[in-house]
């Protein structure tokens, strides 16, 4: 063993870094590699190694953790996010604490840098150690040929009021319209226009535009040819026709549509048609600033449902420090404030994540009527924005 370095990488390591993470994840570098999976992050000009932590042994990469910044706008509140990805340790170097060292460095830097929220994908217990919990709420609906035929008929041409067009990187007019449409939503991922196409094709997904009277009036992102990860429309009344048109265009026996909890009208429409549905946790999240995140997603929840009146006080022993907060709603005014009095509940970080954001949490049954109605909050991240 030579000299060991744990810390940020630099771009002189780019070629070795890409070879290393592709090797550890079993990618062959041709039809499947990180540049193809996530072109928004891993091009040389994006300087991904500078956003990564590496372990070097005599100058050679033995472990790596990517940490990539992005933001989401939630009812006008811009939350600073950082996604964790490509967590990799050389198979001959495991059980040496390299992953632990790099993940802990990444976590401490997020706290120091004022990151509000972090997201990753991975096994639950593995990342519980580093403050992440599988939480949030996603609704997944399955639609098959029987559903479509019985509800909408064998000939569905009357519903084809929207044209479904596969997006290309050169479709600038459509991409401009999609960027503007996304920015107008109460929940809006902050996506740089010049990176928009690369973001939408993340995870080898295919984006489609919905065209009406020669105008782009919406879009969707489809993975694996049959799973809709994201769908946004200018006019919500077009939703059913958009789904029917997409189903018929994809020519798959069945498709699934994943919706966030704040798309209540879409959820209601698919509920009456689908073969089946599941409510699941979409991602692993870690909150570093509970006050900002709770405030933002409370305001989002107020856009689609009436919030109860009352108050709820909690002490969270968060990974970034203790937060003693009072949630108070009066006359449709939402306030989340630091608080010095007695609390209704005291929670560690993982329990707080579940109580506040998970679809099911037994601990919520012990809370006041106000808190039970108020929770969970609609914590969310679209698949295209994950790393």
C-alpha positions, 0 to 999 in steps of 0.5 A, a space after each residue: 500500500 502506498 500513500 492514501 489520499 481521500 478528497 476532491 478529484 481534479 480533471 487530470 484524472 478524468 480518463 482514469 475516473 471514467 474507466 474506473 466507475 464504468 469498470 466497477 459498475 460493470 459497464 462495457 463503455 460502448 452501449 452502456 457507460 456513464 456518459 451515455 447514462 447521464 450525458 448531463 454530468 459526465 462529458 469532459 467539459 462538465 468537469 465531473 471529477 471536480 465534483 467528485 471525491 476520490 481515494 487514491 493509492 499511490 495516485 491510482 483511483 481506488 474509490 469514488 463518490 460523485 456529488 453534483 449540484 442542482 436546484 428545485 424551485 418549490 412555490 418560488 422557494 429555491 432549494 439547493 440540492 446535491 445528488 450523490 452518484 457513482 459510489 464505487 470502490 474497487 472490488 479488491 479494495 473493499 472493507 477498507 473504509 474508503 466508501 465511508 471516508 468519502 461519503 462522510 466527506 461529501 456529507 460534511 461538505 454539503 452541510 458546510 455549503 448550505 445544501 438543503 436537500 440531497 438525493 441518491 439511489 441505492 440500498 436503504 440500510 447501506 445509505 442509512 449510515 450516511 443520513 439517507 432514507 427511502 422516502 417521498 411518495 410516488 403513485 405508479 399506475 399500470 395501463 394495459 390493452 384491456 383497460 384502454 379498449 374497455 374504457 376508451 374503445 378499440 378505435 381511439 382515434 377521436 382521442 388523438 387530439 395531440 401529436 406525439 413527437 420524439 424529441 431530438 437535440 436539434 428541436 430548439 423550438 420545442 425545447 424552448 417551449 418545454 423549458 418555459 412550461 416547466 418553469 411555470 409549474 409550482 414544482 419546477 426543477 431548475 434546468 439550464 436550457 443548454 443542458 435541457 435535452 441531456 437532462 431529459 435523456 438521463 438514464 437512457 430515457 426518451 423525451 416526447 413532445 405533445 403537439 397541438 395545432 403546431 404548438 408544443 403544449 406539453 412533454 413526457 419522459 419515457 424509460 425502457 419504452 414503457 414507463 412514463 417518469 414525467 409528464 407536464 402539460 400546458 392544459 390539464 384538460 389534455 391529460 387523458 388524450 395525451 396518455 391515450 395518444 402516447 399509449 397508442 404511439 408506444 405500441 406496448 402491451 402495457 405502460 406505467 405512469 409515475 406521478 407525484 402526489 401534487 398531480 391530484 387531477 391526473 391521479 384521479 383520472 388514472 385511478 379509474 382506468 388503470 389495471 393496478 397501482 402502487 404507492 411507493 417511495 421514489 428516492 433516498 433523500 437526506 434533509 439538511 435544512 428542515 425549516 426550508 424544506 418543510 416550508 417549501 413543501 407545505 406551500 406546495 401541498 397547499 396548492 392542491 389540498 386544503 391544509 388544516 388549522 393548528 400547530 405542531 412542534 418538533 425537535 429533530 436531531 438532524 444530521 446537520 444539527 438540532 432543529 426545534 420547529 413549530 409548524 403553525 397554520 392559521 387563516 391559510 397562512 403557513 409558518 414554520 419557525 424556530 421554537 423554544 418551548 415544549 415539543 410534541 415529539 422528539 426525533 432522530 434524523 431518519 425517524 424525522 424523514 419518515 414521519 414528515 415525508 413517507 407514505 406510511 409511518 406508524 409513528 404518525 398514528 400517535 400524533 395530533 389530529 392536525 399533524 396526522 392530516 397535514 403529513 406526509 409532505 410531497 417531497 419529490 424529485 423527477 427521475 431526470 434530475 437524479 444522479 
